[in-house]
């Protein structure tokens, strides 16, 4: 770690200290627009304040470990060496790999993209000039942040990818971005993904956040998705970070008329995880699906915070979130459906169910409706409970051993949302990961 | 003398603190078909559940020997692998668990326990098709979830399919005739009759005697107030059909007729 203490940005510090030091805290060789963005994010965070447990939005998730943990920003330069990543068997149109917040150029594959598709690297020192296209989006993200942590996530940008698909272009295979944390210093990485899908175009991005078992630190991620009229976009995030690493990520979605969007967010790893979605359906007749699964165990904490805003008539939105909680874990689901007065014929569903494998596990569900239009159909439902004893008995009465019966029921419960994952390879990966996890959780929570 | 397949002595059991079985004796030999009849709340279904090992029913005294071993010591899945089969009054819908997964896990758990090779998919499908055909079902159900969106009749027929697939030694059928129209009743009865064999015993728990028009029992028991009030041949069922349970309930504890535990169980 020679040189790690020589420049201020590589000294471990807390987010609180970072914000107190102000915009000059992060220097280095980043292009000026990015330095401006970072400074703006830090200023904005200082102005609106970092979250506190007394904030209503953070009532069930103590932000302290995120704000007061000592983290250091990634060292400059690229990652060299082997590719330790666990790659899914996904046919990708492009693959970008970051390790400990640094680009691993040898392991990226960016060639062979169809015309009309731009995939640019951000904040890596290798980027094409994305300033004009990206800076306004970043500024908008920082400006719209609802708390200081979100502002930092929107603007710190230690590395990322900018994807733009021109009108009418279909990108068949997903763009896969892997963020991996290795053992060592507690790195603060702020990955930034932008996906802009032009009119009538179609594209998808898969983010895979992973780490070796002993990794620590914090991921402060941001995904900006813009779906133009009549376009189709998919965004998936697999969060399988090391249990000692915190993870905060925000999906900011803006949809134009008649567009379709599908989100899959699978939370498996991390210590404290905060999964934010802020969706604005600003054009008429959009469709959006937010599919999520979380399986915290031990002392993991998985918090999902979803806000879907219906700003125009005739849009459909679906929130399907399910969790299986083992050991002493906790999960929070806060889902808000906001319907503006002009958004008549809104059809919005929100559903959250939790299965608790242990008496010490705790699930909190806060469904919220805020409706200013009168001709709408909005439903929400939240359930929390144990495995269905009647179903378990039925299986056992047919000779199926207890452990197998329980596993079948857990797989069925999780399977409903796993089967909703759009990408087939991601779906099978998640099935396999969930099966392993749930099997082990059953052993411990017998 | 052969050992009885099932020997119940002085069985008392309660649910939620309410005593439902009150000193029940019953002996069933291999090859026999018994019918247990009785009014609502008499404890018939409780007996079926206690035999299968349903949680929530506490045996307070008495014994149940199955093939000479203490049945009450065994977990529900062990009982099933040992050859005890309960056909449910209300088969449970299990969304997300396919019938394919369910039946394969089930039959292979039982086969492995018996020292038989697990069936592969081809062998399994071969076995299953035949059993399905008997009750007029087809293998399209394999992709569906267990009992989900099955009609009442389909659920009961599916119980018979599972029973014939697992080849149990003791079949306990809890109100299998309830909710069946006459055609379904005939199909289900046919399935039951095919399973009769000198090695296998059946206990038909039923409120009405109409099932017994199709499945002829060797012995009929009348259960009232948590114990067997009278046993006899199939003429006893006809007598009940004609005169109801008044002859029995009149002399027993009338409070038991409307035992809420049993009625809701």
Interface residues (C-beta under 8 A of the other chain):
Chain A: X388 X389 X390 X391 X393 X394 X395 X396 X397 X398 X399 X400 X401 X402 X404 X405 X408 X409 X411 X412 X413 X415 X416
Chain B: X52 X53 X54 X55 X75 X76 X77 X79 X80 X81 X85 X86 X88 X91 X92 X94 X95 X96 X97 X101 X102 X105 X106 X107 X109 X110 X113 X145 X146 X162 X166
